Amino acid sequence: MLEVKDLVVSYGEAAALRGVDLRVERGAVVSLIGSNGAGKSTLVKALMGMQLVGSGTVTFDGRDITHAAASERPALGIALVPEGRRLFKDMSVRDNILVGLHHRAARARAAGAIDEVLDLFPVLSSRSRQLAGTMSGGEQQMVALARALVSRPDLLVLDEPSLGLAPIVVAEVFATIERVTAAGVTVLLAEQNMQRSLELSDHGYVLADGRVVLAGTGAELLRSDRVREAYLGAR
């Protein structure tokens, strides 16, 4: 579904991505892991058209979207759950979810989707009129996921969904992501919580200094001594 080849991104003279390659197969869950500053969020922004690409290509469903505008990505079937959720906190849960239908192409494919996402997240159904800003961090992450899913994307991209959350809330967020993936949604997950993300993933890529330094199945990377020592704090 998604293929990235030799992607290079720089901030001024500083290289942020240095020839990144990755693939996401339809129906798969793929993790992009690495420490803070490894390049995960830069790669997400490049995939979403929010960051200028210096060289290399991004292909989605056979179409070169390397330089397509960010506003075109929802119409292509790509939805983002951004770092920090970025909800309208003074708007209701339901109105925040409806923001996911701002694009005409998203609205065209969304018949019945609101009911579907509320079925996926029952707590949101009972609290649809509540202001998003009054919800817990985990509940707000559910709203952000519902907002992305309401457009029925072919690919869901999540950028650091557990960042800044308490451990008990992190467990809740990953349980929510697991429900989404169980429904058959293709997911690219950029995440610092490597243990949880790899447990959930079919495949994973380890980024360091803007390069892919390791790749394999989630299980293979969890067993890797290099990953365990460098990123999981285990020997």
FIFI-257262 format. One record per residue (C-alpha): residue in three letters; x, y negated, z; residue number from 1. Coordinates in Angstrom, 3 decimals. Example, Ala and Ser with C-alpha at 12.3 -4.5 7.8 and 13.67 -1.06 7.14 Angstrom:
BEGIN
+------+----------+----------+----------+-----+
! code !       xx !       yy !       zz ! pos !
+------+----------+----------+----------+-----+
!  ALA !   12.300 !    4.500 !    7.800 !   1 !
!  SER !   13.670 !    1.060 !    7.140 !   2 !
+------+----------+----------+----------+-----+
REM end
This chain:
BEGIN
+------+----------+----------+----------+-----+
! code !       xx !       yy !       zz ! pos !
+------+----------+----------+----------+-----+
!  MET !    0.000 !    0.000 !    0.000 !   1 !
!  LEU !    2.738 !   -2.445 !    0.992 !   2 !
!  GLU !    6.333 !   -2.402 !   -0.208 !   3 !
!  VAL !    9.072 !   -4.847 !    0.724 !   4 !
!  LYS !   12.347 !   -4.779 !   -1.196 !   5 !
!  ASP !   15.577 !   -6.582 !   -0.319 !   6 !
!  LEU !   13.752 !   -9.449 !    1.412 !   7 !
!  VAL !   15.892 !  -12.435 !    2.380 !   8 !
!  VAL !   14.616 !  -15.346 !    4.475 !   9 !
!  SER !   16.691 !  -18.204 !    5.869 !  10 !
!  TYR !   16.096 !  -21.172 !    8.144 !  11 !
!  GLY !   18.395 !  -23.740 !    6.632 !  12 !
!  GLU !   21.796 !  -22.056 !    6.476 !  13 !
!  ALA !   20.916 !  -19.462 !    9.117 !  14 !
!  ALA !   19.826 !  -16.086 !    7.711 !  15 !
!  ALA !   16.777 !  -14.646 !    9.521 !  16 !
!  LEU !   16.163 !  -11.623 !    7.258 !  17 !
!  ARG !   19.049 !  -10.027 !    5.389 !  18 !
!  GLY !   17.779 !   -7.669 !    2.707 !  19 !
!  VAL !   14.882 !   -5.933 !    4.479 !  20 !
!  ASP !   13.207 !   -2.893 !    2.884 !  21 !
!  LEU !   10.058 !   -1.207 !    4.209 !  22 !
!  ARG !    6.953 !    0.664 !    3.073 !  23 !
!  VAL !    3.468 !    1.029 !    4.531 !  24 !
!  GLU !    1.401 !    3.895 !    3.159 !  25 !
!  ARG !   -2.384 !    3.655 !    3.044 !  26 !
!  GLY !   -3.962 !    4.907 !    6.269 !  27 !
!  ALA !   -0.679 !    4.834 !    8.198 !  28 !
!  VAL !    0.342 !    3.028 !   11.369 !  29 !
!  VAL !    3.810 !    1.512 !   10.966 !  30 !
!  SER !    5.747 !   -0.198 !   13.746 !  31 !
!  LEU !    8.306 !   -2.923 !   13.305 !  32 !
!  ILE !   10.359 !   -2.973 !   16.484 !  33 !
!  GLY !   13.388 !   -4.736 !   17.854 !  34 !
!  SER !   14.457 !   -7.153 !   20.543 !  35 !
!  ASN !   13.482 !  -10.812 !   20.674 !  36 !
!  GLY !   15.059 !  -12.669 !   17.749 !  37 !
!  ALA !   15.518 !   -9.546 !   15.629 !  38 !
!  GLY !   13.392 !  -10.990 !   12.823 !  39 !
!  LYS !   10.017 !   -9.306 !   13.408 !  40 !
!  SER !    7.890 !  -12.445 !   13.459 !  41 !
!  THR !    9.821 !  -13.933 !   10.537 !  42 !
!  LEU !    9.019 !  -10.834 !    8.502 !  43 !
!  VAL !    5.346 !  -11.044 !    9.466 !  44 !
!  LYS !    5.241 !  -14.700 !    8.416 !  45 !
!  ALA !    6.898 !  -13.853 !    5.094 !  46 !
!  LEU !    4.359 !  -11.079 !    4.469 !  47 !
!  MET !    1.506 !  -13.472 !    5.229 !  48 !
!  GLY !    2.825 !  -16.261 !    2.992 !  49 !
!  MET !    3.602 !  -18.473 !    5.995 !  50 !
!  GLN !    7.366 !  -18.465 !    5.435 !  51 !
!  LEU !    9.295 !  -19.232 !    2.266 !  52 !
!  VAL !   11.105 !  -16.196 !    0.834 !  53 !
!  GLY !   14.615 !  -16.767 !   -0.489 !  54 !
!  SER !   14.837 !  -13.571 !   -2.532 !  55 !
!  GLY !   13.428 !  -10.069 !   -2.726 !  56 !
!  THR !    9.851 !   -8.952 !   -3.334 !  57 !
!  VAL !    6.646 !   -8.163 !   -1.439 !  58 !
!  THR !    4.239 !   -5.903 !   -3.336 !  59 !
!  PHE !    0.709 !   -5.165 !   -2.121 !  60 !
!  ASP !   -1.422 !   -2.584 !   -3.921 !  61 !
!  GLY !    0.864 !   -2.862 !   -6.940 !  62 !
!  ARG !    0.688 !   -6.662 !   -7.117 !  63 !
!  ASP !    3.668 !   -8.937 !   -6.506 !  64 !
!  ILE !    2.545 !  -11.336 !   -3.765 !  65 !
!  THR !    6.001 !  -12.597 !   -2.780 !  66 !
!  HIS !    5.142 !  -16.218 !   -3.492 !  67 !
!  ALA !    1.351 !  -16.072 !   -3.225 !  68 !
!  ALA !   -0.121 !  -18.754 !   -0.971 !  69 !
!  ALA !   -1.044 !  -17.843 !    2.591 !  70 !
!  SER !   -4.641 !  -18.739 !    1.783 !  71 !
!  GLU !   -4.742 !  -15.960 !   -0.825 !  72 !
!  ARG !   -3.838 !  -13.110 !    1.555 !  73 !
!  PRO !   -7.325 !  -12.652 !    3.103 !  74 !
!  ALA !   -8.823 !  -12.373 !   -0.382 !  75 !
!  LEU !   -6.305 !   -9.652 !   -1.198 !  76 !
!  GLY !   -7.379 !   -7.646 !    1.857 !  77 !
!  ILE !   -4.665 !   -8.537 !    4.379 !  78 !
!  ALA !   -5.637 !   -9.787 !    7.848 !  79 !
!  LEU !   -3.366 !  -11.061 !   10.613 !  80 !
!  VAL !   -3.711 !  -10.971 !   14.381 !  81 !
!  PRO !   -1.151 !  -13.680 !   15.191 !  82 !
!  GLU !    1.183 !  -13.884 !   18.135 !  83 !
!  GLY !   -0.611 !  -15.618 !   20.990 !  84 !
!  ARG !   -4.061 !  -14.760 !   19.531 !  85 !
!  ARG !   -4.782 !  -18.416 !   18.552 !  86 !
!  LEU !   -8.473 !  -18.394 !   19.439 !  87 !
!  PHE !  -10.768 !  -21.421 !   19.593 !  88 !
!  LYS !  -11.161 !  -21.291 !   23.349 !  89 !
!  ASP !  -14.093 !  -23.723 !   23.509 !  90 !
!  MET !  -16.078 !  -21.644 !   21.012 !  91 !
!  SER !  -18.086 !  -18.528 !   21.771 !  92 !
!  VAL !  -16.811 !  -15.013 !   21.187 !  93 !
!  ARG !  -19.203 !  -14.583 !   18.256 !  94 !
!  ASP !  -18.192 !  -17.873 !   16.625 !  95 !
!  ASN !  -14.516 !  -16.944 !   16.934 !  96 !
!  ILE !  -15.236 !  -13.642 !   15.199 !  97 !
!  LEU !  -17.112 !  -15.452 !   12.426 !  98 !
!  VAL !  -13.949 !  -17.476 !   11.705 !  99 !
!  GLY !  -12.646 !  -14.262 !   10.133 ! 100 !
!  LEU !  -15.218 !  -14.742 !    7.363 ! 101 !
!  HIS !  -14.047 !  -18.207 !    6.326 ! 102 !
!  HIS !  -12.885 !  -16.943 !    2.938 ! 103 !
!  ARG !  -15.533 !  -16.252 !    0.304 ! 104 !
!  ALA !  -13.933 !  -12.936 !   -0.652 ! 105 !
!  ALA !  -14.008 !  -11.869 !    3.001 ! 106 !
!  ARG !  -17.699 !  -12.721 !    3.261 ! 107 !
!  ALA !  -18.439 !  -10.727 !    0.121 ! 108 !
!  ARG !  -17.003 !   -7.539 !    1.613 ! 109 !
!  ALA !  -18.336 !   -8.025 !    5.138 ! 110 !
!  ALA !  -21.968 !   -6.865 !    4.994 ! 111 !
!  GLY !  -22.693 !   -5.227 !    8.331 ! 112 !
!  ALA !  -19.142 !   -5.795 !    9.535 ! 113 !
!  ILE !  -20.108 !   -7.925 !   12.541 ! 114 !
!  ASP !  -22.212 !   -5.108 !   13.953 ! 115 !
!  GLU !  -19.373 !   -2.665 !   13.255 ! 116 !
!  VAL !  -16.734 !   -4.642 !   15.139 ! 117 !
!  LEU !  -19.095 !   -5.206 !   18.052 ! 118 !
!  ASP !  -19.692 !   -1.452 !   18.156 ! 119 !
!  LEU !  -15.905 !   -0.980 !   18.212 ! 120 !
!  PHE !  -15.590 !   -3.446 !   21.107 ! 121 !
!  PRO !  -18.759 !   -3.018 !   23.226 ! 122 !
!  VAL !  -17.634 !   -5.577 !   25.834 ! 123 !
!  LEU !  -17.749 !   -8.259 !   23.150 ! 124 !
!  SER !  -21.276 !   -7.328 !   22.165 ! 125 !
!  SER !  -22.578 !   -7.981 !   25.669 ! 126 !
!  ARG !  -20.616 !  -11.228 !   25.996 ! 127 !
!  SER !  -20.909 !  -12.657 !   22.506 ! 128 !
!  ARG !  -22.082 !  -16.047 !   23.801 ! 129 !
!  GLN !  -19.272 !  -16.411 !   26.343 ! 130 !
!  LEU !  -16.568 !  -18.995 !   25.657 ! 131 !
!  ALA !  -13.447 !  -17.214 !   24.452 ! 132 !
!  GLY !  -11.210 !  -19.245 !   26.748 ! 133 !
!  THR !  -12.924 !  -17.848 !   29.855 ! 134 !
!  MET !  -12.064 !  -14.232 !   29.015 ! 135 !
!  SER !   -9.074 !  -12.232 !   30.245 ! 136 !
!  GLY !   -5.958 !  -11.864 !   28.109 ! 137 !
!  GLY !   -6.912 !   -8.337 !   27.089 ! 138 !
!  GLU !  -10.442 !   -9.386 !   26.195 ! 139 !
!  GLN !   -9.127 !  -12.298 !   24.156 ! 140 !
!  GLN !   -6.927 !   -9.857 !   22.241 ! 141 !
!  MET !  -10.071 !   -7.839 !   21.451 ! 142 !
!  VAL !  -11.662 !  -11.020 !   20.063 ! 143 !
!  ALA !   -8.587 !  -11.654 !   17.906 ! 144 !
!  LEU !   -8.725 !   -8.076 !   16.611 ! 145 !
!  ALA !  -12.453 !   -8.352 !   15.906 ! 146 !
!  ARG !  -11.892 !  -11.631 !   14.049 ! 147 !
!  ALA !   -9.368 !   -9.915 !   11.786 ! 148 !
!  LEU !  -11.396 !   -6.728 !   11.295 ! 149 !
!  VAL !  -14.661 !   -8.449 !   10.420 ! 150 !
!  SER !  -13.311 !   -9.109 !    6.906 ! 151 !
!  ARG !  -12.780 !   -5.339 !    6.475 ! 152 !
!  PRO !   -9.113 !   -5.710 !    5.554 ! 153 !
!  ASP !   -7.165 !   -3.025 !    3.746 ! 154 !
!  LEU !   -4.125 !   -3.895 !    5.880 ! 155 !
!  LEU !   -4.164 !   -5.218 !    9.440 ! 156 !
!  VAL !   -0.966 !   -6.953 !   10.597 ! 157 !
!  LEU !   -0.450 !   -7.474 !   14.328 ! 158 !
!  ASP !    2.283 !   -9.778 !   15.607 ! 159 !
!  GLU !    3.342 !   -9.106 !   19.220 ! 160 !
!  PRO !   -0.158 !   -8.238 !   20.528 ! 161 !
!  SER !    1.111 !   -7.409 !   24.045 ! 162 !
!  LEU !    3.396 !  -10.428 !   24.476 ! 163 !
!  GLY !    2.998 !  -12.187 !   27.813 ! 164 !
!  LEU !    0.362 !   -9.823 !   29.180 ! 165 !
!  ALA !    0.437 !   -7.995 !   32.505 ! 166 !
!  PRO !    1.244 !   -4.251 !   32.300 ! 167 !
!  ILE !   -2.325 !   -3.188 !   33.049 ! 168 !
!  VAL !   -3.577 !   -5.496 !   30.292 ! 169 !
!  VAL !   -0.920 !   -4.184 !   27.890 ! 170 !
!  ALA !   -2.321 !   -0.678 !   28.413 ! 171 !
!  GLU !   -5.784 !   -2.024 !   27.616 ! 172 !
!  VAL !   -4.554 !   -3.737 !   24.453 ! 173 !
!  PHE !   -2.827 !   -0.606 !   23.154 ! 174 !
!  ALA !   -5.944 !    1.454 !   23.893 ! 175 !
!  THR !   -7.855 !   -1.058 !   21.787 ! 176 !
!  ILE !   -5.337 !   -0.805 !   18.933 ! 177 !
!  GLU !   -5.599 !    2.976 !   19.136 ! 178 !
!  ARG !   -9.371 !    2.747 !   18.626 ! 179 !
!  VAL !   -8.771 !    0.581 !   15.566 ! 180 !
!  THR !   -6.254 !    3.000 !   14.054 ! 181 !
!  ALA !   -8.507 !    5.966 !   14.816 ! 182 !
!  ALA !  -11.122 !    4.281 !   12.637 ! 183 !
!  GLY !   -8.718 !    4.662 !    9.687 ! 184 !
!  VAL !   -7.412 !    1.095 !    9.406 ! 185 !
!  THR !   -3.900 !    0.753 !    7.941 ! 186 !
!  VAL !   -1.765 !   -1.132 !   10.473 ! 187 !
!  LEU !    1.607 !   -2.855 !   10.521 ! 188 !
!  LEU !    2.515 !   -3.553 !   14.147 ! 189 !
!  ALA !    5.362 !   -5.913 !   15.093 ! 190 !
!  GLU !    5.968 !   -5.346 !   18.778 ! 191 !
!  GLN !    8.589 !   -5.586 !   21.531 ! 192 !
!  ASN !    6.932 !   -2.804 !   23.554 ! 193 !
!  MET !    8.736 !   -0.105 !   21.619 ! 194 !
!  GLN !    7.679 !    2.907 !   23.643 ! 195 !
!  ARG !    3.966 !    2.222 !   23.263 ! 196 !
!  SER !    4.160 !    1.156 !   19.629 ! 197 !
!  LEU !    6.235 !    4.165 !   18.527 ! 198 !
!  GLU !    3.907 !    6.553 !   20.365 ! 199 !
!  LEU !    1.101 !    5.138 !   18.258 ! 200 !
!  SER !    2.946 !    5.070 !   14.921 ! 201 !
!  ASP !    3.376 !    7.392 !   11.964 ! 202 !
!  HIS !    6.541 !    5.562 !   10.960 ! 203 !
!  GLY !    8.789 !    2.889 !   12.397 ! 204 !
!  TYR !   11.521 !    0.457 !   11.434 ! 205 !
!  VAL !   14.064 !   -0.946 !   13.875 ! 206 !
!  LEU !   15.200 !   -4.500 !   13.162 ! 207 !
!  ALA !   18.400 !   -6.038 !   14.509 ! 208 !
!  ASP !   19.935 !   -9.334 !   13.350 ! 209 !
!  GLY !   17.507 !   -9.503 !   10.444 ! 210 !
!  ARG !   18.320 !   -6.042 !    9.079 ! 211 !
!  VAL !   16.639 !   -2.650 !    9.229 ! 212 !
!  VAL !   19.145 !   -0.585 !   11.212 ! 213 !
!  LEU !   17.039 !    2.543 !   11.736 ! 214 !
!  ALA !   13.895 !    4.033 !   10.205 ! 215 !
!  GLY !   11.951 !    7.229 !   10.734 ! 216 !
!  THR !    8.767 !    8.664 !   12.141 ! 217 !
!  GLY !    7.594 !    7.319 !   15.463 ! 218 !
!  ALA !    8.538 !   10.608 !   17.117 ! 219 !
!  GLU !   12.008 !   10.602 !   15.546 ! 220 !
!  LEU !   12.758 !    7.097 !   16.746 ! 221 !
!  LEU !   11.535 !    7.919 !   20.250 ! 222 !
!  ARG !   13.985 !   10.845 !   20.306 ! 223 !
!  SER !   16.852 !    8.785 !   18.882 ! 224 !
!  ASP !   19.673 !    8.258 !   21.372 ! 225 !
!  ARG !   20.484 !    4.968 !   19.689 ! 226 !
!  VAL !   16.951 !    3.650 !   20.145 ! 227 !
!  ARG !   16.691 !    4.969 !   23.695 ! 228 !
!  GLU !   19.977 !    3.417 !   24.785 ! 229 !
!  ALA !   19.706 !    0.101 !   22.947 ! 230 !
!  TYR !   15.993 !   -0.627 !   23.172 ! 231 !
!  LEU !   14.265 !    1.638 !   25.694 ! 232 !
!  GLY !   16.854 !    1.364 !   28.457 ! 233 !
!  ALA !   17.218 !    5.158 !   28.748 ! 234 !
!  ARG !   20.168 !    7.512 !   28.311 ! 235 !
+------+----------+----------+----------+-----+
REM end
